[in-house]
Amino acid sequence: MNTYANRWYVVPEVWLMLFLLSSAVVGSLLLVATAVRHGDALPSPVPHAVASPLPPSTAVRPSDDATP
């Protein structure tokens, strides 16, 4: 029996696969930990504000008299 064929740890590609798989697992766990640590609140002074790409339906005039 060929004992060299049974030594999987000699092949460099096996170490590359193990490294890539372990880094993907660690990266996904770090992403989950970061998502759990941060809240879902919007940083807005308006309560119950909903983020929207559309402009507001009514334009608000500035309170400063110097602006036209």
OpenMM code with the backbone's topology and positions (N, CA, C; nanometers):
from openmm import Vec3, app, unit

residues = "MET ASN THR TYR ALA ASN ARG TRP TYR VAL VAL PRO GLU VAL TRP LEU MET LEU PHE LEU LEU SER SER ALA VAL VAL GLY SER LEU LEU LEU VAL ALA THR ALA VAL ARG HIS GLY ASP ALA LEU PRO SER PRO VAL PRO HIS ALA VAL ALA SER PRO LEU PRO PRO SER THR ALA VAL ARG PRO SER ASP ASP ALA THR PRO".split()
positions = [
    Vec3(0.0841, -0.1175, 0.0000),
    Vec3(0.0000, 0.0000, 0.0000),
    Vec3(0.0887, 0.1239, 0.0000),
    Vec3(0.0482, 0.2223, -0.0749),
    Vec3(0.1263, 0.3448, -0.0855),
    Vec3(0.0940, 0.4356, 0.0334),
    Vec3(0.1879, 0.4538, 0.1217),
    Vec3(0.1634, 0.5357, 0.2410),
    Vec3(0.1697, 0.6846, 0.2089),
    Vec3(0.2337, 0.7224, 0.0984),
    Vec3(0.2416, 0.8648, 0.0619),
    Vec3(0.1048, 0.9168, 0.0173),
    Vec3(0.0220, 0.8329, -0.0421),
    Vec3(-0.1102, 0.8750, -0.0880),
    Vec3(-0.2060, 0.8970, 0.0285),
    Vec3(-0.1800, 0.8382, 0.1423),
    Vec3(-0.2689, 0.8527, 0.2566),
    Vec3(-0.2378, 0.9766, 0.3402),
    Vec3(-0.1307, 1.0453, 0.3089),
    Vec3(-0.0959, 1.1655, 0.3858),
    Vec3(-0.1582, 1.2880, 0.3182),
    Vec3(-0.2783, 1.3228, 0.3595),
    Vec3(-0.3508, 1.4336, 0.2995),
    Vec3(-0.2890, 1.5678, 0.3346),
    Vec3(-0.2215, 1.5767, 0.4458),
    Vec3(-0.1675, 1.7038, 0.4931),
    Vec3(-0.0437, 1.7474, 0.4157),
    Vec3(0.0042, 1.6664, 0.3246),
    Vec3(0.1195, 1.7039, 0.2436),
    Vec3(0.0765, 1.7917, 0.1265),
    Vec3(-0.0471, 1.7792, 0.0831),
    Vec3(-0.0955, 1.8519, -0.0345),
    Vec3(-0.1265, 1.9963, 0.0057),
    Vec3(-0.0650, 2.0967, -0.0599),
    Vec3(-0.0877, 2.2372, -0.0216),
    Vec3(-0.2306, 2.2848, -0.0479),
    Vec3(-0.2964, 2.2281, -0.1482),
    Vec3(-0.4322, 2.2716, -0.1780),
    Vec3(-0.5290, 2.2367, -0.0656),
    Vec3(-0.5018, 2.1325, 0.0078),
    Vec3(-0.5868, 2.0964, 0.1210),
    Vec3(-0.5786, 2.2049, 0.2279),
    Vec3(-0.4595, 2.2552, 0.2524),
    Vec3(-0.4432, 2.3623, 0.3507),
    Vec3(-0.5107, 2.4902, 0.3023),
    Vec3(-0.5048, 2.5154, 0.1717),
    Vec3(-0.5742, 2.6320, 0.1172),
    Vec3(-0.7251, 2.6191, 0.1357),
    Vec3(-0.7799, 2.5018, 0.1081),
    Vec3(-0.9236, 2.4816, 0.1282),
    Vec3(-0.9628, 2.4960, 0.2740),
    Vec3(-0.8823, 2.4404, 0.3639),
    Vec3(-0.9119, 2.4535, 0.5063),
    Vec3(-0.9045, 2.5991, 0.5513),
    Vec3(-0.8067, 2.6721, 0.5015),
    Vec3(-0.7939, 2.8131, 0.5378),
    Vec3(-0.9116, 2.8949, 0.4863),
    Vec3(-0.9499, 2.8733, 0.3606),
    Vec3(-1.0612, 2.9498, 0.3043),
    Vec3(-1.1934, 2.9159, 0.3726),
    Vec3(-1.2143, 2.7900, 0.4021),
    Vec3(-1.3364, 2.7506, 0.4707),
    Vec3(-1.3423, 2.8077, 0.6121),
    Vec3(-1.2324, 2.8001, 0.6835),
    Vec3(-1.2320, 2.8536, 0.8204),
    Vec3(-1.2433, 3.0051, 0.8219),
    Vec3(-1.1827, 3.0742, 0.7249),
    Vec3(-1.1960, 3.2196, 0.7220),
    Vec3(-1.3378, 3.2610, 0.6857),
    Vec3(-1.4071, 3.1841, 0.6029),
    Vec3(-1.5467, 3.2145, 0.5715),
    Vec3(-1.6358, 3.1941, 0.6936),
    Vec3(-1.6094, 3.0902, 0.7697),
    Vec3(-1.6883, 3.0650, 0.8916),
    Vec3(-1.6650, 3.1750, 0.9939),
    Vec3(-1.5382, 3.2117, 1.0141),
    Vec3(-1.5070, 3.3177, 1.1106),
    Vec3(-1.5652, 3.4511, 1.0650),
    Vec3(-1.5565, 3.4812, 0.9362),
    Vec3(-1.6120, 3.6064, 0.8845),
    Vec3(-1.7624, 3.6141, 0.8993),
    Vec3(-1.8313, 3.5046, 0.8750),
    Vec3(-1.9764, 3.5074, 0.8907),
    Vec3(-2.0172, 3.5198, 1.0374),
    Vec3(-1.9428, 3.4572, 1.1266),
    Vec3(-1.9730, 3.4720, 1.2693),
    Vec3(-1.9469, 3.6150, 1.3171),
    Vec3(-1.8412, 3.6769, 1.2671),
    Vec3(-1.8156, 3.8168, 1.3022),
    Vec3(-1.9234, 3.9088, 1.2463),
    Vec3(-1.9730, 3.8788, 1.1272),
    Vec3(-2.0805, 3.9590, 1.0695),
    Vec3(-2.2085, 3.9467, 1.1513),
    Vec3(-2.2393, 3.8281, 1.1966),
    Vec3(-2.3579, 3.8078, 1.2810),
    Vec3(-2.3399, 3.8796, 1.4146),
    Vec3(-2.2209, 3.8720, 1.4729),
    Vec3(-2.1963, 3.9396, 1.6010),
    Vec3(-2.2073, 4.0909, 1.5859),
    Vec3(-2.1608, 4.1446, 1.4752),
    Vec3(-2.1724, 4.2884, 1.4518),
    Vec3(-2.3172, 4.3292, 1.4307),
    Vec3(-2.3941, 4.2485, 1.3589),
    Vec3(-2.5347, 4.2807, 1.3344),
    Vec3(-2.6160, 4.2739, 1.4625),
    Vec3(-2.5841, 4.1803, 1.5502),
    Vec3(-2.6581, 4.1685, 1.6757),
    Vec3(-2.6245, 4.2843, 1.7684),
    Vec3(-2.5001, 4.3291, 1.7655),
    Vec3(-2.4574, 4.4355, 1.8552),
    Vec3(-2.5184, 4.5706, 1.8195),
    Vec3(-2.5423, 4.5951, 1.6911),
    Vec3(-2.5974, 4.7235, 1.6481),
    Vec3(-2.7491, 4.7129, 1.6376),
    Vec3(-2.8159, 4.8205, 1.6767),
    Vec3(-2.9612, 4.8226, 1.6718),
    Vec3(-3.0118, 4.8572, 1.5332),
    Vec3(-3.1431, 4.8510, 1.5172),
    Vec3(-3.2052, 4.8808, 1.3899),
    Vec3(-3.2665, 5.0205, 1.3858),
    Vec3(-3.2422, 5.1029, 1.4840),
    Vec3(-3.3042, 5.2346, 1.4906),
    Vec3(-3.2460, 5.3269, 1.3843),
    Vec3(-3.3337, 5.4102, 1.3282),
    Vec3(-3.2882, 5.5086, 1.2309),
    Vec3(-3.2312, 5.6289, 1.3036),
    Vec3(-3.1187, 5.6817, 1.2588),
    Vec3(-3.0642, 5.8024, 1.3220),
    Vec3(-3.1372, 5.9262, 1.2719),
    Vec3(-3.2575, 5.9481, 1.3186),
    Vec3(-3.3402, 6.0589, 1.2734),
    Vec3(-3.4047, 6.1261, 1.3937),
    Vec3(-3.4132, 6.2594, 1.3918),
    Vec3(-3.4789, 6.3275, 1.5041),
    Vec3(-3.6305, 6.3110, 1.5015),
    Vec3(-3.6872, 6.2707, 1.3903),
    Vec3(-3.8314, 6.2547, 1.3784),
    Vec3(-3.8699, 6.1155, 1.4272),
    Vec3(-3.9604, 6.1054, 1.5225),
    Vec3(-4.0007, 5.9722, 1.5677),
    Vec3(-4.0783, 5.8988, 1.4592),
    Vec3(-4.0579, 5.7710, 1.4504),
    Vec3(-4.1237, 5.6828, 1.3541),
    Vec3(-4.0953, 5.7244, 1.2096),
    Vec3(-3.9736, 5.7752, 1.1854),
    Vec3(-3.9372, 5.8158, 1.0503),
    Vec3(-3.9056, 5.6919, 0.9663),
    Vec3(-3.9425, 5.6981, 0.8403),
    Vec3(-3.9167, 5.5893, 0.7474),
    Vec3(-3.8221, 5.6412, 0.6406),
    Vec3(-3.7135, 5.5734, 0.6188),
    Vec3(-3.6185, 5.6150, 0.5170),
    Vec3(-3.6805, 5.5967, 0.3794),
    Vec3(-3.6700, 5.6992, 0.2965),
    Vec3(-3.7281, 5.6944, 0.1636),
    Vec3(-3.6387, 5.7708, 0.0674),
    Vec3(-3.6229, 5.7220, -0.0547),
    Vec3(-3.5438, 5.7967, -0.1527),
    Vec3(-3.6223, 5.9123, -0.2147),
    Vec3(-3.7520, 5.9202, -0.1876),
    Vec3(-3.8347, 6.0257, -0.2452),
    Vec3(-3.8279, 6.1516, -0.1602),
    Vec3(-3.8409, 6.2688, -0.2232),
    Vec3(-3.8443, 6.3924, -0.1441),
    Vec3(-3.9757, 6.4029, -0.0675),
    Vec3(-3.9804, 6.4900, 0.0327),
    Vec3(-4.1060, 6.5056, 0.1074),
    Vec3(-4.2173, 6.5585, 0.0166),
    Vec3(-4.3404, 6.5243, 0.0485),
    Vec3(-4.4520, 6.5617, -0.0383),
    Vec3(-4.4795, 6.7119, -0.0338),
    Vec3(-4.4543, 6.7773, 0.0778),
    Vec3(-4.4732, 6.9223, 0.0866),
    Vec3(-4.3406, 6.9858, 0.1246),
    Vec3(-4.3077, 7.0915, 0.0525),
    Vec3(-4.1825, 7.1612, 0.0803),
    Vec3(-4.2018, 7.2519, 0.2013),
    Vec3(-4.1073, 7.2495, 0.2905),
    Vec3(-4.1133, 7.3319, 0.4112),
    Vec3(-4.0316, 7.4577, 0.3862),
    Vec3(-4.0941, 7.5718, 0.4105),
    Vec3(-4.0238, 7.6998, 0.3917),
    Vec3(-3.9238, 7.7175, 0.5055),
    Vec3(-3.8058, 7.7718, 0.4750),
    Vec3(-3.7104, 7.7978, 0.5831),
    Vec3(-3.7622, 7.9074, 0.6754),
    Vec3(-3.7272, 7.8975, 0.8000),
    Vec3(-3.7760, 7.9946, 0.8991),
    Vec3(-3.6910, 8.1204, 0.8988),
    Vec3(-3.5810, 8.1211, 0.8277),
    Vec3(-3.4937, 8.2374, 0.8234),
    Vec3(-3.5492, 8.3371, 0.7213),
    Vec3(-3.5587, 8.4645, 0.7619),
    Vec3(-3.6131, 8.5671, 0.6707),
    Vec3(-3.5113, 8.6084, 0.5643),
    Vec3(-3.3849, 8.5799, 0.5861),
    Vec3(-3.2829, 8.6224, 0.4911),
    Vec3(-3.2810, 8.5333, 0.3660),
    Vec3(-3.3359, 8.4173, 0.3748),
    Vec3(-3.3364, 8.3301, 0.2575),
    Vec3(-3.4546, 8.3648, 0.1692),
    Vec3(-3.4390, 8.3592, 0.0388),
    Vec3(-3.5503, 8.3953, -0.0519),
    Vec3(-3.6583, 8.2912, -0.0557),
] * unit.nanometer
topology = app.Topology()
chain = topology.addChain("A")
for resn in residues:
    res = topology.addResidue(resn, chain)
    for name in ("N", "CA", "C"):
        topology.addAtom(name, app.Element.getBySymbol(name[0]), res)
